[in-house]
Structures are given as C-alpha cells and as structure tokens.
Amino acid sequence: MSGRDVNTSFAGALADEWARLGCTDAVVAPGSRSAPLAIALARHGGLRVHVVVDERSAAFFALGLGKASGRPAVLVCTSGTAAVNFHPAVVEAYHARVPMIVCTADRPPELRDVGAGQTIEQAGLYGRATRWAHDPGPPADAPGVGAVWRALACRAHAAATGPPAGPVHLNLPLREPLVPSGAPLVDAPGRADGRPWVPTLARRAGADPDAVARVAEVVAAHPRGVITVGWGSGVTQETLGRLARATGWPVLADAVSGRRCGPLAISTYEALLRDERFATDWAPDAVLRLGAPLTSKVANAWLDRAPVQVLVDPDDRWLDPARAAGVRVVGDDDALAARVAESAPGRAGAWVEGWCAAERAARGALDAALDALGEAVEGRVARDLAAALPDGANLVVASSILVRALEWCMAPRAGIRIHANRGANGIDGFVSTAFGIAAADAGRPTYALCGDLCFLHDTNGLLAAREAPPVGFVVIDNDGGGIFSFLPPAALPEHEALFATPHGLDLAAVARAHGVAAARGDRPDARVPAETRVLVVPVDRDASVRHHRAVLAAAAAAGAAAAGPAAR
C-alpha cells in the first residue's frame, strides 16, 4: 500500500482527459460506489454536471445530450440495478449511433459472488450493444499508471465517437475509501500543452471514385428514379437539392431526416402510394437510398420492388431489412452526392414534373382535409406544430403514432432540427431525451411531441425541468395506445384490454404534480417557452383512425389525378 489516494487520482485523470478530448457534459445518477468519479467530474471545472436521480432518466438525458451535440456525455451510476436501468438508453444509443461514455461503478473482485449488497455481474452487462466494453480492475498505484489511466479515457472516447458513434461501457470496480481522503495523489499528469494523451484523428472525408462512377452509371441509365433520405444520412440540404436537380429524381425524405425541403421534395408520398394506380404507374426503376429506411411501411414496400437500389451509409451499417439493395456504398454520403450531382445529366421532364404535380395537388387536398376537421387528430397537430416553430428550433418527436403522423402530414420546410429515437424505436425515456437535447442546445427553443403512454413512461424525466433549459411538450392524449387502432389488433375483442390499455389519468395534473405548468387544449403553442410547460391535446382514438384514412384518401385521389399515367 502506497498510502496515496488512488481513487481520487484515477477519477481525476479520467475527468481531465475527457475534458481535453472535447467532452462538455456529464450526467450523474447519485450513489455511493460512484462517488470518486462523480466528485472528480464536479470538481474539474471544465465539465457541466447534470444530476438526475432516476437512472433510466439519467441515461436518456445523456442520450439527448449526445444526439444534439455529437459529443459523448459521460454517464455515471453506482453499482447494482442502477447499472441495469441504463440498458434501454444504451441500446438506443447503439442503434441510433449516438456517442456515450457509460461508467458503472462496481464492487471490487473480493466482494463479488459472496453475498455483498448491491452487487451483480456488471462486466459485459450490455452485451453486444456497445462499441467497446472494458473492466480495468480496481485502480492501483504503480509506476507509469497515469499513462494507463489517460490512455483508457482516450480509447473510450475514440470508440464512442466512432465511426460509427455509439455507447462505450467502462465498468469500474472501486475499493474504499470512496471520498477524497486528503492523502497525497498518485502522479498522473496530462500532456503539458493541454492536448489529449492519445488524440484520434478523424477519418479522411471524401468520396471513393469507383463508388461515384458506379452510382453515376445507375443515374445515367435510369431516368425514372427516386432519392430517399432517412435518419442517419449526413447529406446537407444544399447538396441534396443539387443532386435532385441534376438527376431529375424526386426526393422522398422522412420527416425525421431533417431534409424534407426544396422544390423537389415529395411530402405526401404516404398518401400517394396508397393509390394503387399511382403506385404502379409511378414506380421507379432505380432508388438511391441515403441513410435509414423511411418510417412508412407503405413506402418501403413500394420502394423494395425497384429493380435497382443503391444504399449509401457513412457508418457501414446494414440498414436493409428487405434485402432489396443491389449495391452498398460505405462512405461520406454528402461527398458522394455532390460528386454524382456534378456528373449527372441535369434532367428535367415528365418524370419529375409528374411527381411535383402530384405533390402540389395532394398537399393542397391533405391540408384542406385536415383544416376542415372539427376536432384534433395526430396528423393535424404534428403538421401545425412543425409549421409554426421558429427557425432554429428543435423538434423532438416520439415513436409510435406521432412519428408516423409527422411523416404523413408535415409539409416541406427548412430551418428546424428534428430529433427522434429511431434506433430501437422505443417510446421510453422520451421526456429525458428532450431535456438532454435542450441542455446541449440551450440557444435553441426546444419542443417535444409525444403520446400519452410515452409521456407516462418517463414522468420522472420532468424532474429535469428544475435545472434544464425549458421544453414545450405537446402531448396527444387518446387515453391509451392509439397506434394499435391503426393495426390488425384493433379488430380483436381483446384490443381494448391488451393493446389500447386506457389509463384514465389527467395528464395535466400529472405534470403539475411534478412542478410543471400544464393545460389542456386543441392547438399546439409554438411560442418560445419561458418555462417548461405541457399542453395536453385530447384525441378520440376511433375518430382519429377514420379521419386519417379519409384525409390520406383525399390526398391520394387528388395527387393521382394531377399526375396522370407516367410515360414509359
């Protein structure tokens, strides 16, 4: 025993190295075993520390921080089931490619498997849902150990930031004493010039010439094509516009991609493709897919029939559930799109003009049908909120019915950032994710659109309203799982009990019980919130299904009539 304070030295080296690497935020769920790291993060001075009492909420708060900033938040908890409660957010971060450094404190080896309290098997806890996982053992005073600790911090950061980005798990066994003892520290200085111990240089940007040539060949050979943009694409709005004009291909951009804008954006594809004649006549011969598949099952099934499909993904993920891709391109999709646009023929003609005519007619019919409704439905609220947000705002949208409603009904617009947990598509942790996004992006107003069950899944997340920047929540209250009214279980006698699961709660009262201002109404309020507030919008589940089907049918009929048959 050296008599020096090893835990404080170890934790201080990690915290300092992460700050040097560009980390700005840490999220701490309070606990005893994690005290050395929590104290080191709080005392460092270069990191903002957010204390969130519920571990599941803390993890999703960290997810939101990473999603909005692109930097990994350091997430800390004590041992035992606290670490298990991180798991849902770790899974989402893995599939959504969100950087995160997860630090679970643990009992030292001599206290495992002997009945010590708050002790479970934590090494490898998150299985394959991490970019890297490591248990370095309890820190010890040894010659050169400072380099070991700082290199550990650097490797964790490099693995978290990717490519692809994702969660890293450091399981950290710590012996007592867990608070600073006042004893001398282990010598573990960083680089004298403030640089990280082992910086990892970014990968080389650009587009592979062979890939550019192959995609350009597909474009040249197929005048009848479409471009789809899903989440995870890095293509910029400007590049996408140039590519669409050069290829003469319309753009089907999922609302959550943030790229539904520009004169060739088709926002009504969900409605149009429900018209059998339009879907047949205007089927593409080629598809260029940037990022993940669209949310729409209707659109994906239609796209998957295209004889030529090129999938481009910067992170080498295999996002092709229907095995429809004939060519995969791994690389910078913005650079690739820019190079292909330079070599494309610069088409304009009946193909793209027909799509745009269908969009104009369908958009007009869809908006008119929504405006004529005498009551709120998910699609109308989603459309109106997205349209009313100020430029620069964040819109966080929940999975289940709301992300679909936004895809169905949002009109093209630029100027807002749209976020959604589409990695694993869960509804849990949504409130905390929204607060994490607001905390990382405090200069932007943040709004969140979710359903009642999603809101109830994470009411503990409302506790973040005490310190996080404000978030305006719009909560669709259809008293249960409204999504199932659109799905086959709606026809079953067990639908109400097993799927709809009505809760009968006053959600405004639930919000107020957490100290958050709340009201009920039928229109979203998109003013910049001075404080976190919740607007609960009542929706009738059965009426919503009827209205959405009628709205989409009206848009499909108008669009199909305007486009007419496509020339071959």
PyMOL commands that set and color helices and strands:
alter all, ss='L'
color gray80, all
select helices_A, chain A and resi 6-20+35-44+55-69+81-84+87-96+109-111+145-161+209-221+237-247+255-257+269-272+276-281+297-303+333-343+350-372+378-388+401-409+430-440+452-457+459-466+482-486+488-491+495-500+507-513+541-563
alter helices_A, ss='H'
color red, helices_A
select strands_A, chain A and resi 25-28+48-51+73-77+100-106+132-134+167-173+225-229+251-253+286-290+308-313+327-330+394-397+417-419+446-451+471-477+517-520+533-538
alter strands_A, ss='S'
color yellow, strands_A
deselect
rebuild
show_as cartoon
